[in-house]
Amino acid sequence: MYSVIIDSLYKDKLVIDAFHLYSEMDVKNILHNVVTHTTLIYGFCIAGKLKQAVSFFTEMVLKNINPDVYAFNELINGLCKERYMKGPKHVLAVMIRQSVEPDVVTYNLWLKT
């Protein structure tokens, strides 16, 4: 439920509100999952806040929330859009090390670099 609302807030460019809702989850002891983190990564990427997107991706891994192909794709997409040429290669290497199978979206994003 929270992930859907956070996603809607990002699409309306309400980045601060989305982050506050995420913080509210902590206060209410609502666990974050891969969908919540992927939504935050996506939101920060579309808001041009790539540093925060990378930070949330790292936080997800540190919290033992295994990123799925969608989380990796969102981060790769954000890095590609911001023209960080080494970033997508590094993320793809992490993806493969964690045994997450790249999909057609991953490869299409890769072709854009």
N, C-alpha and C positions, 0 to 999 in steps of 0.2 A: 504494500500500500504506500509506504513512504517513498519507495523508489519511483513510483508512478507520479506522485506529486512533485518530487524533486525534478524529475525529467520535464514535467510541464512548466515548472518555474524557470528552468534553464531555457526552454524553447521560447519563453516570453522575455528572455534576457534579464530575469530577476535572480542573478547569480548570488547576491548576498542573502536573499530570502531562502534560496535553496540550501546554502551552506548552513544557515541558522536552523533549518529543519533537520539537517544532518546532525548538527550539534544537539538538538533536542532529543534525538534518538539516544545519544550518549547519556543525557540527563535521566531519561526514562528507562535506562538499561535495556534498550532494544538493540539486539545484536545486528551488526552490519553483515551483509552477505555479498557475494560476488556481484549480484545485480545492482545493489546500492553503490558499491565502489565503481563499477563500470559506468553507471549513470553519472557519478561525480567526475570521473575521468572525461567522459564525453562532454559534460557541461563546461568544465574548465577549458577543454580544447576549443569548443566553439566560442568561448568568451575570450580566447587568446591568452589564457593563463596557463601556458604549457608547464611552467615550473610546478604549479600546484597539481596539475594532472600527473606529472611524474612522481610527485610526492605522495599522492593518493595511491598510485600504483605500488610504490614501495611499501607504503603502510599496509596495503592489502596483503602483500607477501609476508611482511613481518608479523601480521596477525594470523598467519596460517590460513588465510582465505586464498585458495588456489585460483589464480586468474584463468579464465577460460579463453577460448579463441576470440570471443567478442571483446573481452577486456583488452587483449593484446591488439586486436584490430583497431580499436578506438585510439589507443596510444600511438600505434604506428601511423594512423591517419592524421592525428594531430601533429606528429613530428614531420610528416611529409608536407602538410599544409604550411608549416612554418619554415620549411626548407632546411631542417636540421638533417643533413645528409648522413651523418654517422649514427644518429639516433635510431632510425628504423632498423639498420643492420644489427645494432646492439640488442634491440628488443626482439628481433627475430631469433638471434642466437640464444637469448634467455628462453624464449618460447620453445625452441627445439630442445634445450637442456631440460626443461620441465616436462618434456614429453607431451606438449600440446601440439596437435597436428594442425599446421597451417591449412586454411581453406582457400577457395577460389577468391574470396574477398582479400585475404592476406596477400595473395600473389598479385592481384590487380593493384592493390595499394603499392606493393613493391615495385611494380612496373612504372609507377608514377615518379619514383625517385630518380 
